[in-house]
Amino acid sequence: MANPLERETVKEDTSGSEAMAELKGMLKSAHELSEKIVDNLERVIRGKRNVLELLVSALFAGGHVLIDDVPGLGKTTLAKSIANLIAANRRGKPVTFKRIQFTPDLLPYDITGVDIFDPENRKFTFSPGPVFANILLADEINRTTPKVQSALLEVMAENQVTVGNRTYKLDPLFFVIATENPVEMEGTYPLPLAQLDRFLIRMEIGYPDFKTEIEIINDDPSRKVLPVLKPVCLKEEILRAQSAMEEVHCDPRLIEAAVSISASTRKHRAVELGVSPRGSLMLVRLAKAYALVSGRNYVIDQDILDLAPLCLAHRLKMKDIKVNPLKIIREIAISEISKIKY
């Protein structure tokens, strides 16, 4: 006769195996989803796979992206493309995409929404603003006043809008792609550090190479491919991928390295205000998402090294504006990663 305790142990082991298999399947599905999205984005945005993988990593990490680059490189097209690839339901309708062109005369309620008086019912009803979307393009965000920028702060931080004495929740899938033009500074309002801190990454797209640019001119993907781009996944699949990201393993030593990078910025002689704990948290989340997109269920030290400048540099306030924060973060990251003993 078998020992009852032995049977129970076997049952627990079987349960553990099933949970492990389910986790592996979830991570594999998330990676396959990322490849599907990136492959289709490449049909429109040519020669920039590394940029597209970073964008999808930010989406899976539940963060927002600030693209700091010159006009004409496909920033708007990129935002529209990713919205076209995600279906809101099984009927294939794309998720809601909204674009806000930021200008100096914009008011906070122009983006969040406003209470409008209904004379028939003699009461105020809320008219939602463009932030009530799944994919939001905040175009030239530095061209509007700090008051409007701060209105976007609550939306990005809390996924909600407060108008009057009522708070309205946004959809669980809310992804902001904001753009800045770094060349024309006249008539702009630099983003405050609190606003910059809400962006998971700040990156550039960069010019295409010679061969790719000829391909773009011949194919004109923004006019010929983008309009016929169909959804390749459901909104629920993106939300599941965000949950899968949480299960990616990050070695405690790499977490310590991420924290050490942030801590080192706080005492660096060239830095006036260093990275907050939010920055450390966001770096680890981004590294997990990037590992997932790269087909791994674990973070490697190269992930931290490559992603730290993109995730942390914009969170620094430098004593001298001529000092490049990207270079500072890169140097600190190399130093801290080299200290890890395996």
C-alpha positions in Angstrom: 0.0 0.0 0.0 1.4 3.4 -1.0 2.2 6.0 1.6 -0.5 8.8 1.4 2.1 11.4 2.0 4.1 10.1 -1.0 1.0 10.4 -3.2 0.5 13.9 -2.0 4.1 14.8 -2.9 3.7 13.4 -6.4 0.6 15.4 -6.8 2.4 18.6 -5.8 5.3 17.8 -8.2 2.8 17.3 -11.0 1.1 20.6 -10.2 4.5 22.3 -10.2 5.4 20.9 -13.6 2.0 22.0 -15.0 2.6 25.5 -13.7 6.1 25.6 -15.2 4.8 24.4 -18.5 2.1 27.0 -18.5 4.6 29.7 -17.7 6.9 28.6 -20.5 3.9 28.6 -22.9 2.9 32.1 -21.8 6.5 33.5 -22.3 6.8 31.8 -25.7 3.4 33.2 -26.8 4.5 36.7 -25.7 7.8 36.4 -27.7 6.0 35.2 -30.8 3.5 38.0 -30.5 6.4 40.6 -30.3 8.0 39.1 -33.4 4.7 39.3 -35.3 4.2 42.9 -34.3 7.8 43.9 -35.2 7.7 42.0 -38.5 4.6 43.9 -39.5 5.9 47.3 -38.3 8.9 46.7 -40.5 6.6 46.7 -43.5 6.1 50.4 -42.9 9.2 51.5 -40.9 12.1 50.2 -42.9 15.6 49.4 -41.6 15.0 50.2 -37.9 14.3 46.8 -36.3 16.2 47.7 -33.2 14.0 50.8 -32.7 10.9 48.7 -33.2 12.0 46.1 -30.7 12.5 48.9 -28.2 9.1 50.3 -28.8 7.4 46.9 -28.4 9.5 46.3 -25.2 8.2 49.6 -23.8 4.6 48.5 -24.7 5.1 45.1 -23.0 6.6 46.9 -20.0 3.5 49.1 -19.7 5.5 52.3 -20.1 5.5 55.3 -22.5 8.0 56.5 -25.1 9.4 59.9 -25.9 10.9 60.1 -29.4 13.3 63.0 -29.7 14.2 63.4 -33.4 14.0 65.6 -36.4 10.8 65.7 -38.6 10.2 63.3 -41.5 11.6 60.1 -39.9 8.3 58.4 -39.5 7.4 59.1 -35.9 3.7 59.7 -36.6 3.6 56.8 -39.0 5.1 54.5 -36.4 2.4 55.4 -33.9 -0.4 54.9 -36.4 1.1 51.5 -37.5 1.2 50.0 -34.0 -2.4 51.1 -33.4 -3.5 49.4 -36.7 -1.9 46.1 -35.7 -3.9 45.7 -32.5 -7.5 44.7 -32.6 -10.0 45.9 -30.0 -12.2 42.8 -30.5 -12.5 39.7 -32.5 -14.2 41.5 -35.3 -10.9 43.0 -36.2 -11.6 46.7 -35.4 -8.3 48.4 -34.5 -7.9 49.9 -31.0 -8.6 53.6 -30.6 -5.8 55.8 -31.9 -5.8 59.6 -31.2 -3.3 62.3 -32.1 -2.8 65.6 -30.3 -0.9 68.3 -32.0 0.5 70.3 -29.1 0.5 74.1 -29.6 1.0 77.1 -27.2 -2.8 77.9 -27.2 -3.9 74.4 -26.1 -5.7 74.2 -22.7 -5.8 71.3 -20.3 -9.4 70.4 -21.0 -8.6 70.2 -24.7 -6.8 66.9 -24.0 -8.5 65.5 -20.9 -12.1 66.4 -21.7 -14.6 68.8 -20.1 -18.0 68.9 -18.4 -20.7 70.3 -20.8 -24.1 71.6 -19.6 -27.0 69.7 -21.1 -30.0 72.1 -21.2 -32.5 69.3 -21.9 -31.6 67.3 -18.8 -30.4 70.4 -16.9 -27.1 68.7 -15.8 -23.5 68.5 -16.8 -22.2 65.6 -18.8 -18.6 64.7 -19.4 -17.3 64.9 -22.9 -14.1 62.8 -23.0 -10.9 64.3 -24.5 -8.4 62.6 -26.9 -6.5 61.0 -24.0 -9.3 58.5 -23.9 -7.6 56.2 -26.4 -5.5 53.1 -26.4 -2.6 54.5 -28.5 -2.0 58.2 -28.1 0.4 60.3 -30.2 1.4 63.4 -28.4 3.0 65.3 -31.3 5.6 68.0 -30.5 4.8 67.8 -26.8 7.3 70.5 -25.9 5.3 73.1 -27.9 2.6 73.4 -25.3 2.6 75.2 -21.9 3.6 73.5 -18.6 0.0 73.7 -17.5 -1.1 71.4 -20.3 2.0 69.2 -19.9 1.0 68.7 -16.2 -2.5 67.7 -17.2 -1.0 64.8 -19.2 1.1 63.9 -16.1 -1.8 62.4 -14.2 -3.0 60.5 -17.3 0.4 58.9 -17.9 1.1 58.2 -14.2 -2.3 57.0 -13.0 -4.2 56.0 -16.1 -7.0 58.3 -15.1 -8.4 61.8 -15.7 -9.9 64.0 -12.9 -12.3 66.7 -14.0 -14.1 68.7 -11.3 -14.8 66.2 -8.4 -15.0 63.1 -10.6 -12.3 60.7 -11.7 -12.5 58.7 -15.0 -10.5 55.6 -15.6 -8.8 55.0 -18.9 -8.6 51.6 -20.7 -6.0 49.2 -19.3 -4.2 49.4 -22.6 -2.9 53.0 -22.7 0.3 53.7 -24.5 1.7 57.2 -25.2 4.2 57.9 -27.9 5.3 61.5 -27.6 7.5 63.4 -30.0 9.9 66.3 -29.7 11.8 68.3 -32.3 15.3 68.9 -30.9 16.3 71.3 -33.6 13.7 74.1 -33.4 13.7 75.4 -29.8 11.9 78.7 -30.5 8.4 78.8 -29.0 8.9 75.6 -27.0 8.6 74.8 -23.3 11.1 72.3 -22.1 9.4 69.3 -20.4 9.8 69.5 -16.6 11.7 66.6 -14.9 8.5 65.3 -13.3 7.0 64.9 -16.8 10.2 63.4 -18.3 10.2 60.9 -15.4 6.9 59.4 -16.6 8.5 58.2 -19.9 10.0 54.8 -19.7 12.5 55.5 -22.5 13.6 58.5 -24.5 15.0 57.5 -27.9 15.8 58.5 -31.5 14.8 56.8 -34.7 17.7 58.2 -36.8 18.2 58.5 -40.5 17.9 55.4 -42.7 20.9 54.1 -44.6 21.3 54.9 -48.3 19.8 51.6 -49.6 16.9 51.7 -47.2 16.0 55.3 -48.1 15.9 54.4 -51.8 13.6 51.5 -50.9 11.3 53.9 -48.9 11.1 56.3 -51.9 10.2 53.4 -54.3 7.7 51.7 -52.0 6.2 54.8 -50.2 5.1 52.6 -47.3 3.3 55.3 -45.3 0.9 55.8 -48.2 0.7 52.3 -49.7 1.3 49.9 -46.8 0.0 51.7 -43.7 -3.7 52.1 -45.0 -3.9 48.4 -45.6 -2.2 47.3 -42.4 -4.5 44.8 -40.6 -4.5 43.8 -36.9 -2.3 40.8 -36.1 -3.4 40.5 -32.4 -6.0 41.3 -29.9 -5.8 43.9 -27.2 -6.1 41.1 -24.6 -2.9 39.5 -26.0 -1.0 42.7 -25.4 -2.3 42.7 -21.8 -1.3 39.0 -21.4 2.2 39.9 -22.7 2.4 42.6 -20.0 1.6 40.0 -17.4 4.1 37.6 -18.9 6.8 40.3 -18.6 6.4 40.1 -14.8 7.5 36.5 -14.9 10.8 37.0 -16.7 13.7 36.2 -14.3 16.1 38.9 -13.3 19.0 37.8 -11.2 19.2 39.7 -7.8 22.8 40.8 -8.7 21.4 42.5 -11.8 18.7 44.2 -9.8 21.5 45.4 -7.4 23.4 46.7 -10.4 20.4 48.6 -11.6 20.0 50.2 -8.2 23.7 51.0 -8.0 23.6 52.8 -11.3 20.8 55.0 -10.1 22.5 55.6 -6.7 25.7 56.5 -8.4 24.0 59.3 -10.4 22.9 60.9 -7.1 26.5 61.5 -6.1 28.1 62.1 -9.5 30.0 65.4 -9.6 28.4 66.4 -12.9 24.8 65.7 -11.8 22.6 68.1 -9.9 19.6 65.8 -9.5 20.1 62.0 -9.9 17.8 59.1 -10.8 14.9 58.3 -8.4 13.9 54.8 -7.3 11.3 54.9 -10.0 14.1 55.0 -12.6 15.6 51.8 -11.1 12.2 50.1 -11.2 11.6 51.1 -14.8 15.0 49.9 -15.9 14.4 46.4 -14.5 10.9 46.3 -16.0 12.3 47.4 -19.4 15.1 44.8 -19.2 12.5 42.1 -18.5 10.4 43.2 -21.4 13.4 43.4 -23.7 14.5 40.0 -22.7 11.0 38.7 -23.6 11.1 40.4 -27.0 14.6 38.9 -27.5 13.3 35.4 -26.9 14.7 34.9 -23.4 12.9 34.2 -20.1 15.8 35.9 -18.2 17.6 39.2 -18.1 21.3 39.4 -19.0 23.9 42.0 -18.0 24.0 43.3 -21.6 20.3 44.2 -21.3 21.0 46.5 -18.3 24.1 48.0 -20.0 22.3 48.7 -23.3 19.0 50.0 -21.8 20.3 52.1 -18.9 21.1 55.2 -21.1 17.7 55.1 -22.8 15.8 54.5 -19.6 17.7 56.8 -17.2 19.5 59.6 -19.0 16.4 61.8 -19.4 15.8 61.6 -15.7 19.0 63.4 -14.8 19.4 67.1 -14.2 22.9 68.1 -15.2 24.9 71.0 -13.6 26.2 71.8 -17.1 23.8 71.4 -20.0 26.8 70.8 -22.3 27.5 67.5 -20.5 25.9 64.5 -22.2 23.8 62.5 -19.7 23.8 59.5 -22.0 27.5 59.3 -21.8 27.4 59.6 -18.0 24.9 56.8 -17.6 26.9 54.6 -20.0 30.1 55.1 -18.0 28.3 54.4 -14.7 26.6 51.3 -16.1 29.9 49.8 -17.4 31.5 50.4 -14.0 28.6 48.8 -12.0 28.1 45.8 -14.4 31.9 45.1 -14.3 31.6 44.7 -10.5 29.2 41.7 -10.7 30.7 38.4 -9.6 29.2 35.3 -11.2 
